[in-house]
Each structure stands twice: as structure tokens, then as C-alpha cells.
Amino acid sequence: MHLSLQALGAKESMIRQMSVIAEKVDKPYRLYFGESDLPTPEFICRAAADALREGHTFYTPTAGYLELREAVAAKVREIHGAEYRPSEVVCTAGGVMAIFLALRALLDPGDNVLVLEPSWPLFNNIIGLLGAEARPVPLALEGQEFVLDLDRVRALADARTRLLIVNSPGNPTGWVIGREEQEALWQLALERDFVILSDEVYDRIVFDRPVAPSFTAVATDKDHLVVVNSFSKTYNMTGWRLGYALVAEELARVMTKLEEYVVSNPPAMAQRAGIVALREGEDYVKDLLGKYARRRQVVVDRLRTIPRVALPNPVGGFYAFPRLEGLRDSLSFAKDLLLEARVGMVPGVAFGQSGEGHLRMCFAQSEEVLVPALDAFSEFVERSLGD
């Protein structure tokens, strides 16, 4: 059997590797998946059940129900002040599909994409599958904090650069881009004529302001911008597989054409639930953020007491990304941590070479999980890295 060289070249996710190892561990602390332990709220589940009873079990328009796309546009206007027409919204089976469709529509073999790192490994793998080149652009470390290095972006962009991928709030870093940084990147995109793909999946999970800055607020046209979002994190709907992209109308038509060949349309009942989430979910989102803020504080306070551990401030998202002094092989360390201490974290190198020396932990878990996991982590660090 001949297998595609591009498919064979796709790297196995280290996050999945950790989940496989966890199957051998008795009662592990599962802090490796980017997922809350909280279920989808009842009002959204009820909306899906009502949709099933009302007969929403058939194909829908490929880009999603018009009512859903209208609701997405209304929410973007409400929280970011940006105007999008329903024809500029493409609903997809999860945010991953929105990213894939956008990259498939915009890239040819031989093109390159700048990716701010540390970053979710999915970006680089999709780019490689499409025969393009992913060019990592590491965020700089100033003290303990990640910051954008615009000169690095500028130096790596060339005539074959088609996109720059920005994930803010960031997975795994918790970094949140500022408005001035967005404006600088936007001017560079116009100057060099590339598209910014802004992954804003965690835009409602931010701890120092009401909502994270969106590129929709600085964009002066839609031809140089793709914004990807999802229902997974904001409404705890990871298993529902519902996301969307905000794009120029021409790109929306191309992505919709491609989507038909991949999945036909997002599930009808999930779309109906998504409409209700957008229209009735603000109180839930505020309550959820309060829960995450408390869990975040538990993690930040504990990690900052551990010798040899430095913690960049997780301003947004629900991850901590501690750096361990002297750590050179985060994959081996993470495996040992899981097998010996039952604590499952993701090695920092999973998010690019600039993540080496770090570990990612998800703090969207209950304190009953976080507290003992952090105690076990602290003891393991002291045994492994202590003098």
C-alpha cells in the first residue's frame, strides 16, 4: 500500500501521546487536555433536545443555518463592535475545521506561513499537509513574560509568505496580544500583502479585561483577515463540534465549497443549540469566568512557591505554562511525571522548540483535582531538579 508522504510526515500529537500513557496510570490527574471538567450547561442541552424533537435532523446549508450566522454576526458586533454580514460567516464542524478550510483555501505548495510560537501544534501540521512551510516566530521572553517581537516577524516574511497565524489568548502561553501590537502586525500585513489568521477561541476567557482584543477591531479591510472562533471553550461544548470563521465574502464562498467535500455541514441540532448559546449565554459566560478565575489563582499561587519554577502570567485562556530551571527534555520529564507522580501535563516542546523547558497544564479543572496534582508536581520537581 502506498501512503502519502505528506500524511506520513504529519507528527503525532504529544498531547495524545500523554493521554495514551495515562491509560497505564491508576487515577491520573488529567491536566493535559484543553478541556473543562464542567459539562455543557443545561439551557444549551435543552435547546439541542428541542431541536431534535422539532425535526432538525437533516442537512442544513453548508455554511450553517442563516439564523446561526446572523447570531454570530450579532455577537461579534456586541462584544467587538465589528460589522460582519451573514455571508461573511462560515460555520464549521469545530474551530479546527475552520482553520483547515481557511488554510486550504489560501495556500499553495511552496508558500510559507509565519506562526507565532509557542503555539498549538495543529497549525504546523495542517500547513505541512498542504505542502506549505511553517515558519515559527518565537515570542520573546522578557523576564518571565512572553512578548511579541515584531522585528522577528518582519525578518521572516518574504515574497512567499501568505499568512501570519496569531493565537490570542494563547494556547499554551496565556499571552494576550495588545491593541498596539495588533495594529503593528496589521500594518505589516498590508505592507507585505499577507493574511492574518487570528485564532480567537479563548477571547471570552480573559482575566484583566472584559474581552480579549480582536483583530476585527483594527482591520481596515476583510481581505487580509481570517478570524476563527468556536463554541467549545466559551460554552463548554467541546464534543459538539461547532465553530466558525469570519472572512471576506469571496473567501467564504471558497471555504463553503470546500466544506461540502469534507463534512457537508455542521450537525443541525448543534447549530440550533449554538443559536441559543449566543443569544442567552452571557450570564453563563460571566459565571464560568468567575470559576476559572478562582482556579487560575489556585494554580498561580501554588506554582510561584515552587523553587526552580518560573511562571509567565496567564492573562487569558485556561492554561499555565511554567518554565522549569535547567529542564532540557520536557517530553521525558512529562512522561516521568505522569508515570511516577500521576500528574499529566504536556511537554512544552509540543508547542514548538521555543516551548522547550516548559510544561502546559490546564487549570479548567476542579480544585479537588488541582490541589493534589500541584502538591504531587511540587514534590516531583524537588526530587528531579533539586540540588
C-alpha positions in Angstrom: 0.0 0.0 0.0 1.3 3.4 -0.9 0.7 6.1 1.7 1.0 9.8 1.2 4.4 11.1 2.2 2.7 14.3 3.5 0.4 12.2 5.6 3.2 10.0 6.9 5.2 13.2 7.7 2.5 14.6 10.0 3.7 14.5 13.6 1.8 12.6 16.2 0.4 15.0 18.8 2.3 14.9 22.1 -1.0 15.7 23.8 -2.3 12.4 22.5 0.9 10.6 23.5 0.3 11.7 27.1 -3.3 10.5 27.0 -2.1 7.1 25.8 0.5 6.9 28.6 -2.2 7.9 31.1 -4.1 4.7 30.3 -1.4 2.8 32.1 -1.7 5.0 35.2 -4.1 4.5 38.1 -6.3 7.5 38.6 -4.1 10.1 36.9 -4.6 13.8 37.2 -5.6 14.7 33.6 -4.3 18.2 33.1 -3.1 17.6 29.6 -6.3 18.0 27.6 -7.5 21.5 26.8 -11.0 20.9 28.2 -13.0 21.9 31.2 -14.4 19.4 33.6 -17.7 21.3 33.6 -20.5 19.9 31.4 -22.3 21.9 28.7 -24.9 24.0 30.6 -28.5 22.7 30.8 -30.1 25.5 28.7 -27.9 24.6 25.7 -28.5 20.9 26.1 -32.2 21.6 26.3 -32.0 23.6 23.1 -30.5 20.7 21.3 -33.1 18.3 22.6 -35.8 20.7 21.5 -34.2 20.8 18.0 -34.2 17.1 17.7 -37.9 16.9 18.6 -38.6 19.7 16.1 -37.0 17.8 13.3 -33.6 19.4 13.0 -32.0 16.1 11.9 -31.5 16.8 8.2 -28.8 18.5 6.1 -28.5 22.3 6.5 -26.9 24.9 4.3 -23.2 24.0 4.1 -22.1 27.2 5.9 -24.7 26.8 8.6 -28.3 28.0 9.2 -28.8 31.6 8.2 -30.1 32.2 11.7 -26.9 30.9 13.3 -24.7 33.1 11.0 -26.9 36.1 11.9 -26.5 35.3 15.6 -22.7 35.0 15.2 -22.6 38.4 13.4 -24.7 40.0 16.1 -22.4 38.6 18.9 -19.3 39.9 17.1 -21.0 43.3 16.8 -22.0 43.2 20.5 -18.6 42.3 22.0 -16.1 43.6 19.4 -18.0 46.4 17.6 -17.2 44.9 14.2 -19.7 44.5 11.4 -20.0 41.2 9.5 -22.8 40.1 7.2 -24.1 36.5 7.4 -22.5 35.9 4.0 -19.1 36.6 5.7 -19.6 33.9 8.4 -18.8 30.3 7.7 -19.9 27.8 10.4 -17.9 24.6 10.6 -17.7 21.3 12.5 -15.4 22.8 15.2 -12.8 25.5 15.1 -10.2 23.0 13.7 -12.2 22.7 10.5 -12.4 26.5 10.2 -8.6 26.7 10.4 -8.2 23.8 7.9 -10.6 25.2 5.4 -9.0 28.7 5.5 -5.5 27.3 5.1 -6.7 25.0 2.3 -8.3 28.0 0.5 -5.3 30.3 0.8 -2.2 28.1 0.4 -0.4 26.5 -2.5 2.6 24.1 -2.2 5.7 26.2 -1.7 4.0 29.0 0.2 5.0 29.8 3.7 3.1 30.7 6.9 4.5 32.6 9.9 3.3 31.1 13.2 3.8 32.9 16.5 5.1 30.3 18.9 4.8 28.6 21.3 1.6 27.6 19.6 -1.0 24.8 19.2 0.8 22.1 17.1 -2.2 21.7 14.8 -1.3 24.8 12.9 2.1 23.5 11.7 0.8 20.0 10.9 -2.0 21.3 8.7 0.4 23.6 6.9 2.7 20.7 6.3 -0.1 18.5 5.0 -0.9 21.2 2.4 2.7 21.2 1.1 3.5 24.6 2.6 6.2 25.7 5.0 5.5 26.7 8.6 8.0 29.3 9.8 8.0 29.6 13.6 8.3 33.1 15.0 9.1 32.7 18.7 7.6 35.2 21.2 10.4 36.8 23.1 10.8 36.3 26.9 11.3 39.5 28.9 11.9 38.3 32.4 9.2 35.7 32.9 6.7 37.2 30.4 6.1 36.5 26.7 6.1 39.5 24.4 5.7 40.0 20.6 9.0 40.6 18.7 7.9 42.5 15.6 11.4 42.5 14.2 11.3 38.7 14.1 8.1 38.7 12.2 9.4 41.3 9.7 12.6 39.4 9.2 10.9 36.1 8.4 8.3 37.4 6.0 9.2 37.2 2.3 7.5 37.1 -1.1 6.1 33.6 -0.5 4.5 34.5 2.9 0.8 34.1 2.6 -0.3 34.1 6.2 0.6 35.0 9.8 -1.1 32.9 12.5 -1.8 34.6 15.8 -3.4 32.8 18.7 -4.5 35.2 21.4 -5.4 34.5 24.2 -2.7 32.0 23.6 -2.6 28.2 24.0 -0.3 27.3 25.7 1.1 30.5 27.0 -1.8 32.5 28.3 -0.3 35.5 26.4 -2.8 38.2 25.2 -1.8 40.5 22.4 -2.3 44.2 23.0 -4.1 46.6 20.7 -0.8 48.4 19.6 0.8 45.1 18.7 -2.3 44.2 16.7 -2.1 47.5 14.8 1.6 46.9 14.1 1.0 43.4 12.7 -1.9 44.7 10.7 0.2 47.4 9.0 2.9 44.8 8.3 0.2 42.5 6.7 -0.9 45.4 4.4 2.7 46.3 3.6 3.7 42.7 2.7 0.3 41.6 1.5 -0.3 38.6 3.6 -3.4 37.5 5.6 -3.6 37.4 9.4 -5.3 34.3 10.7 -6.4 35.2 14.2 -7.4 32.2 16.4 -9.6 33.9 19.0 -11.2 30.8 20.5 -10.4 32.0 24.1 -11.5 35.6 23.6 -14.1 35.4 26.4 -11.7 33.7 28.8 -9.5 36.7 29.9 -8.8 37.9 33.4 -7.8 41.5 33.2 -10.4 43.0 30.9 -14.0 42.2 29.7 -12.9 40.6 26.4 -9.6 40.0 24.6 -8.7 42.3 21.8 -9.9 41.1 18.4 -8.2 41.8 15.1 -11.7 42.7 13.8 -11.4 46.0 15.7 -8.2 47.1 13.9 -8.7 45.6 10.4 -9.3 48.2 7.7 -10.4 45.5 5.2 -11.5 41.9 5.3 -9.3 40.6 2.5 -6.3 40.4 4.9 -8.0 38.8 7.9 -9.5 35.5 8.9 -10.9 35.2 12.5 -11.5 31.7 13.8 -13.7 31.0 16.9 -15.5 28.2 18.4 -18.3 27.3 20.9 -16.1 24.7 22.6 -14.4 26.9 25.3 -16.8 29.7 25.9 -19.8 27.4 26.3 -18.2 24.1 27.3 -19.2 22.5 24.0 -16.0 20.7 23.0 -17.8 17.5 22.0 -20.5 19.3 19.9 -18.0 20.3 17.2 -19.2 23.7 16.2 -17.1 26.6 15.2 -17.0 29.5 12.7 -14.8 31.8 10.6 -15.2 35.5 9.9 -13.9 36.1 6.4 -14.3 38.2 3.3 -17.2 37.1 1.2 -15.1 35.8 -1.6 -13.1 33.5 0.8 -16.4 32.5 2.4 -17.6 31.1 -0.9 -14.4 29.1 -1.4 -14.4 27.8 2.1 -18.1 26.8 1.8 -17.4 24.9 -1.4 -14.5 23.0 0.3 -16.6 22.3 3.4 -19.2 20.5 1.3 -16.5 18.0 0.3 -15.3 17.4 3.9 -18.4 17.3 6.1 -21.4 18.7 4.2 -22.4 20.9 7.1 -22.1 21.1 10.9 -24.7 19.0 12.8 -28.1 20.6 12.6 -29.0 20.1 16.3 -25.6 21.6 17.4 -26.3 24.6 15.3 -29.7 25.2 16.9 -28.0 24.9 20.3 -25.4 27.4 19.2 -28.0 29.9 18.4 -29.4 29.7 21.9 -25.9 29.8 23.4 -25.1 33.1 21.6 -28.4 34.7 22.4 -28.9 33.5 26.0 -25.4 32.7 27.3 -24.0 35.9 28.7 -24.8 35.2 32.3 -23.3 31.7 31.9 -20.1 33.1 30.4 -19.7 35.5 33.3 -20.3 32.8 35.9 -17.9 30.5 34.1 -15.1 33.1 34.0 -15.5 33.5 37.8 -15.0 29.8 38.3 -11.9 29.8 36.0 -10.5 32.9 37.8 -10.6 31.1 41.1 -9.0 28.0 39.7 -6.4 30.1 38.0 -5.5 31.8 41.3 -5.0 28.5 43.0 -2.6 27.4 40.3 -0.7 30.7 40.1 -0.3 31.0 43.8 1.0 27.4 44.2 3.3 27.3 41.2 5.0 30.5 42.3 6.0 28.9 45.6 7.9 26.0 43.9 11.7 26.5 43.6 13.1 26.4 40.1 9.7 27.1 38.6 9.0 30.4 36.8 5.5 31.2 35.6 4.6 33.6 32.8 1.4 35.3 33.9 -1.6 33.5 32.2 -3.7 36.6 31.3 -6.1 34.6 29.2 -7.2 31.1 28.3 -7.1 28.3 30.9 -3.5 27.2 30.8 -0.5 27.7 32.9 2.9 27.3 31.1 5.6 27.1 33.8 9.2 27.1 32.9 11.5 24.7 34.9 15.0 25.8 35.5 17.6 23.5 33.9 14.9 21.4 32.0 16.3 20.3 28.6 13.9 17.4 27.8 10.4 18.3 28.6 9.0 15.2 26.9 10.9 12.8 29.0 10.2 14.9 32.1 6.4 14.9 31.4 6.4 11.1 30.8 8.2 10.5 34.1 5.9 13.0 35.9 2.9 11.1 34.7 4.2 7.6 35.4 5.7 8.3 38.8 3.5 11.1 40.2 0.3 10.5 38.3 0.3 14.1 37.1 -0.5 14.6 33.4 0.9 17.7 31.7 2.0 18.4 28.2 5.7 18.9 27.4 6.4 22.4 26.3 8.3 21.2 23.2 4.9 20.0 21.9 4.2 23.7 21.1 7.5 24.3 19.2 11.1 24.4 20.1 10.6 27.7 21.8 8.4 25.9 24.3 11.2 23.6 25.4 11.8 23.8 29.2 8.1 24.5 29.9 5.1 22.3 30.7 1.5 23.1 30.0 -1.2 22.4 32.5 -4.9 23.0 32.0 -6.5 24.7 35.1 -10.1 24.3 33.9 -10.4 21.5 36.5 -11.9 21.5 40.0 -9.8 22.4 43.0 -10.2 18.9 44.2 -8.0 17.9 41.2 -5.7 20.9 41.0 -4.6 21.0 44.7 -3.3 17.4 45.0 -2.0 17.5 41.4 0.1 20.6 42.3 1.3 19.0 45.5 2.5 16.0 43.6 4.0 18.1 40.9 5.9 20.2 43.5 7.3 17.0 45.2 8.4 15.6 41.8 10.1 18.8 40.8 12.0 18.9 44.0 13.1 15.2 43.6 14.0 15.6 40.0 15.6 19.1 39.8 16.6 19.8 43.3 20.3 20.1 44.3 
